[in-house]
Amino acid sequence: MTIIETPARPRAVQRAAARRGLLFLTVTGLSWGTTGAVSGLVFRSSDMGPVSLSFWRHLGGMVLLLAVVAVLRRRRGGTVQVGRGAGRLASLCGLGVAMAVFQTAYFAAVDLTGVAVATIVTLGSGPILTAIGGRIFLKERIGLGGAAAIAGALTGLAVLVGGNAEGVVQPAGIALSVLSATGYAAFTLIGRRLGERGEDPFTLTVWAFSIGAAVLAIPAAVEGLVPPADQLAHTAVLVAYLAVFTTALAYPFYFAGAARVRATTSAVMMLLEPVTAAVLAVAFLGEPLTIATASGALIMLGSIAALAVAESRA
């Protein structure tokens, strides 16, 4: 979702748009980077589980983003244009399920292995799995640069997992992080295909959160939708933060920013998210940051930057 520069567009206007785009993406990355820390606070201070937390974030995000879509429709003087492919419903369902897997597995990973490790592994693996999925399902070219980035990400993951002493990193948490990254990759690929058919990104996001909430409703009810009364007030505040600031506000900022800069710039800017999450986890949640974790994180995140550069040159 990038703006194609043309000679007719003044260079000063292009620079101003790019600066705004960078500002929007910075706000988005910092906002999304707080998701893990806030979810960690929920788990530490209440009996709410990851499935229920994911359900409430989906439901809250759906309601608030519906308001955003309504405003966009009024500004555009009608309905948001969408595609009408034969497999649209199946694709939308797949989008919602992928979103549910991405969010829920991430929250569960945070609960098991901590914010820093869960976020680094999820966001370090997601773009790599997306590149592999794009090659398999969309016939997109990876190239030597992409292959090197994938190898680097796998190396970083091996250092992060194998280099830490027993008990520092939970294998089950790592597995859930990779599952979350798989959901992220599926969401990205399905969304890319639907976007090529003319779907509006805001509408797609609303569909994803709506279907995700429906998928999670019964498992969340089994787990327990509402914490005990003495935990309800502060838990509601934390969940509301996730729904409002990391969902309803962050997604519009992301789409606005991504529309003003190159895809490569957007991908690299989003590295703010795992960095922010790791800093918050170490500084405020008391999580350890070992040499192996830091080294593995640098290798994985560096691989994402390399992949972004490789894609820009493809």
C-alpha positions, 0 to 999 in steps of 0.5 A, spaced: 500 500 500 504 505 497 504 511 493 507 511 487 511 517 486 510 521 479 513 527 476 507 531 477 507 531 484 512 536 487 518 533 491 516 538 497 509 535 497 512 528 497 517 529 502 512 532 507 508 526 506 514 521 507 515 525 514 508 524 516 508 517 514 514 516 518 511 519 524 505 515 523 509 508 523 513 510 529 506 511 533 504 505 530 510 501 532 511 504 539 503 502 540 504 495 538 510 494 542 506 495 548 501 490 547 506 484 550 507 488 556 500 490 557 498 483 556 503 481 561 500 485 566 493 482 565 496 475 566 500 477 573 494 481 576 488 477 574 485 470 572 484 472 565 487 467 560 490 468 553 484 466 549 479 470 553 484 476 553 484 475 545 477 475 545 475 481 548 481 485 544 478 482 538 471 484 540 473 491 542 477 492 536 471 490 531 466 495 535 471 501 534 474 500 527 467 499 525 466 507 527 472 508 523 470 505 517 463 508 518 467 515 518 471 513 511 464 511 508 461 518 509 468 521 507 468 517 500 460 519 499 458 512 499 460 505 501 467 502 501 469 499 495 470 491 495 472 485 491 467 480 489 470 474 488 467 467 488 472 465 494 471 471 498 467 469 504 472 463 504 478 468 504 475 472 509 473 466 514 481 464 513 483 471 514 479 471 521 481 465 523 489 467 522 488 473 526 485 469 532 491 464 531 496 470 531 493 474 537 491 468 541 498 464 540 502 470 542 498 472 548 499 464 550 506 465 549 507 471 553 504 468 559 509 462 558 515 465 556 515 472 557 514 478 553 521 479 550 522 472 548 515 471 545 515 478 541 522 477 538 520 470 536 513 472 533 515 478 530 522 475 527 519 469 524 513 472 521 516 476 516 520 470 514 514 465 514 510 470 510 516 470 505 516 463 504 508 462 504 509 468 498 513 463 494 509 457 495 502 460 495 503 466 491 509 464 486 513 470 489 520 470 488 525 470 494 531 471 491 538 470 494 537 476 499 531 473 501 534 466 502 540 469 506 535 473 510 531 466 512 537 463 514 539 468 518 532 468 522 533 461 523 540 462 526 537 467 530 532 463 533 537 457 534 541 462 538 536 465 542 533 458 544 539 454 544 544 459 547 540 460 554 540 456 560 534 451 561 528 455 564 530 461 561 526 460 555 520 455 555 520 451 549 512 451 549 512 458 549 517 458 543 512 453 539 506 458 541 510 464 538 512 460 532 504 458 531 503 466 532 508 467 527 504 462 522 497 466 523 501 472 522 503 470 515 497 467 513 493 473 515 498 477 511 498 473 505 490 472 505 490 480 506 494 481 500 490 477 495 484 480 497 487 487 497 489 485 490 482 484 488 480 491 491 478 490 498 479 496 503 484 495 508 480 497 514 474 493 511 478 487 511 481 489 518 474 489 521 472 482 518 478 479 521 476 482 528 469 480 527 470 473 525 476 472 530 471 474 535 466 469 533 471 463 533 474 465 540 467 466 543 466 459 545 473 457 547 473 464 551 467 462 555 470 455 557 476 459 559 472 464 563 470 471 560 470 475 566 475 475 572 473 475 579 469 482 581 476 484 585 480 484 579 475 486 574 476 494 574 483 494 573 483 488 568 477 492 564 482 498 564 488 494 561 483 490 556 480 497 554 487 500 552 489 494 548 482 495 544 483 502 543 490 504 543 493 498 540 487 496 535 482 502 533 488 507 533 494 503 531 491 500 525 489 507 522 495 510 523 499 504 520 495 504 514 496 512 513 503 511 514 504 505 510 500 509 504 506 514 504 512 511 504 515 505 501 514 498 503 521 497 505 521 503 509 514 500 513 517 494 514 523 496 517 520 501 521 515 496 524 522 493 528 520 498 533 515 494 535 519 488 538 524 493 540 519 497 544 516 490 547 523 488 549 525 494 553 518 494 557 519 487 559 526 488 561 525 495 565 518 494 568 516 487 568 523 485 570 524 479 565 532 477 564 535 479 557 541 474 557 546 475 552 543 469 548 537 472 547 540 479 545 544 476 540 538 472 537 534 478 537 539 482 533 540 476 528 533 475 527 531 483 527 537 484 522 534 478 517 528 482 517 531 488 515 535 485 510 529 481 507 526 488 506 532 491 502 532 485 498 524 485 496 526 493 495 531 491 489 527 485 486 
